Amino acid sequence: MTEEKKSIGFVSLGCPKALVDSERILTQLRTDGYEVVPTYNDADVVVVNTCGFIDDAKRESLDAIGEAMRENGKVIVTGCMGNEADRIRAEHPGVLSVTGAHAYEEVVGAVHDFIPTVKDHNPHLDLIPPQGVKLTPRHYAYLKISEGCNHRCSFCIIPSLRGDLVSRPIGDVMDEAERLVNAGVQELLVISQDTSAYGVDIKYRTGFWQGRPIKTNMQELCEALGSMGIWVRLHYVYPYPHVDKVIPLMADGLILPYLDIPFQHGSPSVLKAMKRPAHAEKALERIHKWRSICPDITLRSTFITGFPGETDKDFEILLDFIKEAQLDRVGCFTYSPVEGAKANDLADHVPAHIAQERQAAFMALQAEISAQKLQNKIGQTMEILIDEVDEEGAIGRSKADAPEIDGMVYLNGETELMPGDLVTAKIFQADEHDLWAELAHPES
Ligand code: SF4
């Protein structure tokens, strides 16, 4: 007898790292014969991949579980917030199962337990793409190179959720990159908790790709990815001295001239209290050096105002830092205590209204810097990767813009383009976030 094919609803919350976990779980479920459906009604069970990074994210996760319970009633919970099973069960006693971050086998096992898969499933007949199930558009993909983190930043509970650093073998990472490129991916976004630490846990072991030896470290990874002829963008890099070695690869056009470096602060005493990786490195000197090697480099970062112990003086140092650093893209959050984080025990918590005032002052200053940097691009001709096309035109990104977090380039009226097209365009307008451009046609 043939059983009916069972269907999964999937809700994916949180950062790109969690998105990659969702892709991996969905790939396995599809391989096992489950269908993935877009509505609660059609699903036999709903999997919610949660985020537990800060209290707001936890609230959002609990609300998403609540919605899935109301709309469907059969809910399996996984992801970072899964480590707080008691809290989840207290609020939603009916959930079928709760597992923690990157517990792939457990969550897939729970689905099999509650809605057994069809017995006559043939994985070769169900079309699972070789690159696996992807939740990003076809032309870009996240490439996760490691799990966990060896640092212990005092505001962060990721290491307790996801454990110490475990680097993926470089051969596996490169094989995945190759499958993605063969499937049409034009841009790979390298992610992890700390990309600069890649390989440190396995002593930069030598692996193999295409029969060639290749060391498990950031530089050799970048060289190998850079040989594939696509855009390669680095996220979550810390300003260690060895990062200097990848800047020439950017200058040579092998990988994108883009670094996402979460500095979090500019004052040494706050960075020390945060226990930030590379807090003793001279970040401004590094930035100047990188720009001397690769003048086009785009630097993105995030900062926190109102960290416990942050004084007016520390905040002034932070403002001086961003004035001098002239970063291109910046996010700024007010400090918010996370349950279980060491920073909760620090003295001199900053009142919320002061943290907010500082955040507003910080963002006002940075908005001027970002706006000026974008104004400087008017008149330049650059490559644009198209993300979306609608009846008004095409929307894309330049090499300086990561998807979801940075700006857009609008090509009004270009309705004939397709997502994934790489075009050359001339910038004619800018605001503090986005650019407007027209296709550059060769001189006749
Ligand atoms: S580097 Fe710090 S903030 Fe980032 S995951 Fe590790 S401990 Fe958390």
Residues whose N, C-alpha, C, O or C-beta is under 5 A from the ligand:
A	BS01	SF4	C149 H151 R152 C153 C156 I158 Q193
